[in-house]
Amino acid sequence: MSKHHARIIPAERQKSHLEKKHAQLAERIEALDGRRSLTPSEELELQQLKKQKLWAKDALQDVG
């Protein structure tokens, strides 16, 4: 196989990675949500984290 071919990741390993990523995102989101106020950059980060968390959740459902 040439180095230009995409590697195929076993579903179990992919699912484990996505679960870990989802948990990390949830932890960071919770930390930001727990603050009284956020800077504009933190508000942007929070929005981006929520989108990433949703993407990870959707990807987990796709993996099965």
Order of alpha helices (4+ residues) and beta strands (2+ residues): alpha-alpha
